Amino acid sequence: MVNKIEHIGIAVKNIQDANVLFEKLLGVTFYKSEEVVSEGVLTSFFQTGESKIELLMATNPESPIAKFLEKKGEGIHHIAFDVEDIYSEIERLKKEGFVLINEVPKKGADNKLVVFLHPKNTNGVLVELCQEIK
């Protein structure tokens, strides 16, 4: 079961410039910056209340974020939902007919296990499921 919206991911061309912009917009400083080498991405996280914004900048031209920016430009990349048990959610959603981009959870940013649902099954929205690594 989905607990809450965990974060909204936003693809950016320059994370330093985007950090400045979102610090002004949200009135808070990002609390974490992290590179996820396996995905070719550098991230920054902002927290306001229970909500988070994740900024994503490509670190190589083959990364999914680089390809997204090439096709669509800067903007909302995905919405992430926090789940209690990512493995049972994977099974439940597969039974419901959803197609997953990765059926085996992988380590993502911000101490999370993550899987992605294909946007063709979710009205064009890339959906991430994430669970805190304990």
Secondary structure by P-SEA (a helix, b strand, c coil): ccccccbbbbbbccaaaaaaaaaaaaccccccccccccccccbbbbbcccbbbbbbbbcccccaaaaaaacccccccbbbbbbccaaaaaaaaaaacccccccccccccccccccccccccccccbbbbbbccc
